[in-house]
Amino acid sequence: MTYLLDWAGLLVRWLHVVAGIAWIGASFYFVWLDNHLLAPADARGADPRIAGEVWAVHGGGFYRSQKYRLAPEVLPAPLHWFYWEAYTTWLSGFTLLTLLYLVRAEAYLIDPAVLPLSKPAAVALALGALVAAWLVYDGLCRSPLARRPTALMAAIAVMIAGLAWALCHLFSGRGAFMVYGSALGTLMVANVLFVIIPGQRELVRAKRAGREPDAAPGLRGKQRSVHNTYFTLPVVFIMISNHYAMTYGGRYNWLVLIAMSVAGACTRAWFVARHKPSQTRGLLAAAPAAIGGLTVAAVVIALSPWAGTAAGNSTVQAADAAPPGGRSGSAERVRVQQIIERRCVPCHAAAPRQPGFAAAPNGLAFETMAEVSAHLPEMQEQLAAHAMPLGNLTQMTDDERSTVLDWIRRGARP
C-alpha cells in the first residue's frame, strides 16, 4: 500500500505540474495581452466596441488579437473558455495535500516541538485554514475597500502575513509552508470559480437575451485576475520549497515565508509593469524588481551559516560552542553510529522498516557509516533545521541531535 501511495503521489504531482503550467501560462499570457493593447491603427474604420488590439508573430505567422469593451454585436461560435486548467490544478494539488500532509499528518504536518496536535486536530486546522482564508479574503474584496485598490491590497497582504505566522505556529515548518501555499491556491481557484467565470457567463447571457451587458461583473473579475497574477510566484515558490529545509526549518520560518511571498509578488509586479508600454523605462518600473531582489538577498544573508543563524535554532549554536575535547573520539563515533541506527536508519534504508515508507527519502540510505560520510552536508542541514526525522517519528532527543551535529563539526571521522 505504501508503494502504491508513492506512485499515486508521483502521478498526481505530475498532473498538478502539467495543469499548473497550463493555468499559469494562460494567466500570464492574458495579463500580457491586456497590458499590450493599443488603439486600432485605423481608428476611423474601427469598431467603436473594440477597446484595443495587439499584433504578434509566432509559429511562422502573424496574429491579431482584439478585445471588446463588453461584447461583440453577435456572439461568435465556438467561444473558448479558460477554467479547467485552474480547476485541475487545484483538485490535483488538494489530492497531493491529502495524500502527503493529511493522511500522513504525523510525519509531515505535526511537529510536537511546535504544537503537540492530535492527527484529527491537525487535519481539521489545515482544512479550516483553507476555508477561513477564502472567507476573509472574499469579505475584504466585497467590502468598501474594493473601491480603493491600494488599501485593499495592503489589507490582503496583512491577512496573508497573519496566515503565515499562524500556520508556522501550528504545524511543522514543511507542513505550514504547504498549507499556506494551498490556501493561496484556494484563493486563486475560488476567484475563478465564484467571481471570474460567473462574470463571464453573465456577459454571455446578456448578449443571448438581447440585454445590454453590465460592466460590473467583468470589472470584479478583472480585479480578481490581477490578484491571482500576484499570488502566482509565491505559490510556485511553495511548490519547490519542500526540497530546501533551510527555508522552512528555522525558528523564524514564518518571516522567511512572508519575505519570499513579498519577493515573488514584487517580481511579478515588475513583469506586469514591463508589459505596459508607458512603464517600461525609468526607476519606477525597476523598483519592484529591486525590492524583490533585495528581499531575497536579505533572506539569504539571514539564513546563512556565517551569520550564525543557519536554522535559527539554538541546537546548532550549542553544537558549535562545544569544546573539541571531551569524550573519546572512538566512544563518540560509536555513540553517533548508535544514534543514526536508531533514529535515521528506520526510514533511510534500502528496505525501510518505518511504516509509511516504501523507499528511503530522496534515495539516501544510512545503513553504513560510509553511506553517512557521503552525505554529511545534507545530514547536517536537515538535522540543524529540525527537518529530520520527519515529524520526529523516531523520537530523536535534543542531546542526540547535538551529539551528531557536534561530531560532524569536528570532522566526522567514521
N, C-alpha and C positions, 0 to 999 in steps of 0.2 A: 504493500500500500504506500509506503514511503517513497519507493521508486516511482510508482505511478503518479504520486503527487508532485514529485520533482519534474516529471515530464509534463504534467498539466501546467505547472508554473512556467516552464520554459515556453510552451506553445502559446499560452495566454500572454506572456510577456512579449513574444514575437508579434502577436496580433496587436497588442497595445502599442508597440513602437510603430508598426505599419500604419495603424489608424491615426496615431498621433501625428505622424509625418503628413498624412493626407489633410488632417484638420488644421494643423499649424501652417502648412503650406498654403492652403486655401485662404486662411485668415490673413497671413502676411501678404498674399497677392492682392486681396481685395482692399486692404489698407493702402498698399502701394498704389493701386488703381485709383482709389478715391482721391489720394493726395496729388496725383499727377494729372487730374482732369483739367483741361483748358477749354475756354470758349471755342466753339466751332470756328474754323478758319474762315469759312464763308458765312458770316453772320446774317447776311441779307436773305440767303436761301435756306437757312437752318430752321428746323422745327423749334418753335419757342418753348416747347415742353422739355427740350434737352438741356440738362444742367451743364454738361461738359463732355468732352471726348478725349481720347488718348490714342496715339498711334504707337505700334510696337512692331518689331521684327523678330521672328523666332522660327526655328524649324524650316528655314528656307522660304519663308513667306511673310507678308505684311498682315497685321491685324489692326482693325479699327474698332475700338470699344466706345460705346456711348452710354451715358447714364441719364435717365429721365428724372425730372424733379419729383414726380409722383408716379405716373404710369403712362404708357403709350395709349393712343386712341383705341387700338384693338389689341387685345391680349394675344401674344404670339403662341404658337404651338410647334414643338414642345417648349415648355418653360422649365429650365433646370433649377433645382433646389440644392442647397448645401446644408445638410444637417446630420446625415447618417455617419459622417466621419466623426462628428462630435459625440454622438450617442455611443458609437462603437468604442471610441477611446475611453469614455467614462465607464461603460459596462465592463470592458476588459480590465481597466485599472481597478475597479471595485472588486472584481473577481480576484485579482492579484492580492489586493489588500486583505481579502478574506482568507485566501489560501495561506498566505505567509504570516500576516500580522494578527489575524483574529483566531484562526484555527490553531496557530502556534503562538498564541499570545504569551505563554510562559517563557518562550525563548526570545521572541523578537519585540514584544510590546512592553512587558512588565520588567521593571528593574527595582528590586526591593530596596536598593540603596537610594532610589529617588522617592518611591512611594510603594509600600507593600500592598498592592492591589490584589484582589482575587481575580481569577480569569473572567467570570461574568461581569464584574465591575469594570474591568479594563475594556472589555468589548463594548459594554454599554456606553462608557465615556467616549470611546473612539467614535462610535456611530452618532452619539449625541453631538459631538463636536462638528460633524459634517452638517447636521440639520441646523444647529444653532448658528453656525457661520452663515448659512444661506439666509436664515430668518433675519438676522441682524443686518447683514449687507443689503438685502432686498428692502428692509424697512428704511435704511438710510437713503437708498435710491428713490424711494417713493415719498420721502419727507420733503419739506421746503428746501432742503439743501440741494435738491436736484436742479434748482434754478441757478445755483452758484457752483459751477463745476470744480473750481479750485478748492472751495470749502468742502465739497463732497469728497473729493479725492483725499484731502487731509484727514477727514473723519474715517474713511475706509482704511487709510494707512494706519491710523491709531488702532482701529479694530483688529487689523491683521497682526500688528505688533503684539497686541494683547493676547491674541490667539497663540502666537509663537511662544510667548512667555508661559502661558498656562499649560500648553501641551508638554513643554520641556520640564515642567514641574510635576507632571502626572506620569509620564512614560519614560522608557529608556530613550536615550538620545536618538538612536536609529528609528525607533518606533514613533517618536514625536515628530521627527522630520517627515516621515511618510504620511502620518495622519494630517499634518499641516499641508503637504502637497496635495493630498486627496481632498482636503477642504477647499483649497484654491481651485482644483479641477472641478469640484462640485459647483462652485460659484459660476465657473465658466460655462459648464454644460447646462446648468439651470437657467442662465441668461439666454442660452439658445432655445431651450425648451419652453420657457414661460414668458419670454419677452420678445426675442428677435423673430422667431418663426411665427408666433401669433400675429405680430405686427405685419409681417409679410403676407400672411393669409388674409388679413383684413383688407390689404390693398387689392388683392386678387378678387375677394368677394365684392368689394365696392365696384370694381370695373365690370364684373359679371352682372351685377344688379343694376348697372347704369347709374350708380351714385358717384358723386364727386368724392374721391378718396380723402380721408382725414390724414393730415400730415403727422399728427401727434404720435401714433403707434410707431411709425417709421423713425421719428426722432428719438423715441425711447430706445428702440432697437439699436440705433446708431450709437447712442451713449453707452449701452452695454457692450457693444462691439469694441469700442475704444477701451473700456475697462479690460475686456478679455485680452486685448493685444498686450497690455502692460503686465498681466498675470502670467503670460506665456513663458518668458525666460526664467522667472523664479520657479515655475513648475518643472521645467526641463532640468534646472539645477538639482531639484529634489530627486528627480528620477535617477540621477547618476551619483548622488551624494552617498548612497549606502556603500559604495566601494571605497570611501575615504573616511576612516574613523576619526581623522584629525578634525573634521568639521563637526561631527555630531557627538564626539566623545568627551568634550571638555565640560568644565563646570559651568561655563557661561555659553553653552551651546545655543541658547535662545538668542543671544546677541549676534552670534555667527549667522544664525538663520535669518534674523531681521536684516543684518548688513548685506548678506548675499541677495536677499529679495530686493533691497534698495538698489544694489548694483545691477541686477537683472532688469528692473523696471527702468532705470536710468539708461541702460544700454539700448533698450527697446525705444525709449523716447528719442534717443539720438538718431536711430534709424528712421523713425517716423518723421523727425524734423528734416532729415536729408531728403525725404521723399517730396517735401514741399518746395517747389521751385523758389519761393521767396525766402526760404530759410536755409539754403544750402551753404551759405558762407557766413563768416563772422563769428565772433566769440560766443554769441548766444546759441548758435547751432551746436558748437562744440562743448558747451557747458555740461549737458547730461553725460556725454562720454567721459569728460574729465572727472565728474563726480563719481560715476560708476567705477572708473579705473582707480581712483584714489581710495574708494571704499574697499575694493578687492585688495589693494596693496596694504591697507590698514589691517585687514583680517589676516593676510599672510604674515605680516610682522607680529601681530598679537599672538598668533598660534605657533610662532617659530621656536625651535629648541633654544636658540641663542638668546631669546627673550626670557627664557626661564619659565615659560608657561605652555609647554608643548601640548599638554592636555588640560591645563587649567586645574590640576588636582594636586593635592599635597603628597600623593604617593610617589610621584616622580621626584619631587624635590627632596623627599626624605631619602630616597634611594641614592640620589646624587650626593647627599650630605654624609652618607655612610663612610666610615674610615676604611682605608684599604686593608687594614689588618683584621683582627677578629678571628672568626672561626677558621679552622684549617682549610686550605684550598680543596683538598681531597674530600673532606667531610661536606664542604659546601656543594661540590659537584654532585655528590650522592644525594644530598637533600634536594637540589634542583631537579635531578632526574626523577626522584620520587614524586615531587610536586607535579611535574609535567605528565607523568604516567597517570596520576590520579585526576588531575584537573583538565588536561588538554587532550590526551590520547582517547578518552571515550568518544570524542567526535572526530578528532584528527587522526584517523587510522584508515588503513585500506578497507577494513570492514568495521565501521563504527558500531559500537555497542550502545550508544546513547539513543533512546527511542526518538524517532522523527528524523533520523539522518541516514540516507541511503549511501552517501559518499562523503568523504572528508570535505569540509567547507573550503572552497577555492582550490580543491585538489591537493591541499597541504597535509601531509602525514608527518607526525612527530613520534613515530614508534621507536626510532633510534636517535641517539644524540648526534649522529652525523646529519640526519634529516633536520634536526633542530638547528644545528650550526649553519645550515644552508639558508635558513630563513630567519635569522636573528633580527634584522631590521624590522621585518613585518611583525614579528612576535613582540618586539619592544613597543612598537607603535600601538598595537591592539591592546596590550596589557596596560600601558600607560594611560590610554584613553578609557579604560574600563569597558571596552567594547567586547572583549573576550574574557572568559567564556560567555557565550550568548546568554543573556538573562541570568548570568552566573548559575547556570544549570548544575554545574558540578561543585558549586559552593566553595570557590576559591576564597581564602581569607585574605585580608589586607596584608598580614605578615607574609603569607606565601607569595603574594604578588610582589611585595617589596624585595623578597629574597631573590626571585628570578630576575627582576629588573636590576638589582644590585650586581648580580652575577654577570649579566650582560654588560653592564657598565664597566666592569673590571677587565673585560676581555673575553669572557665566556669560553674558557678553555675546557672542552669536553674530554 
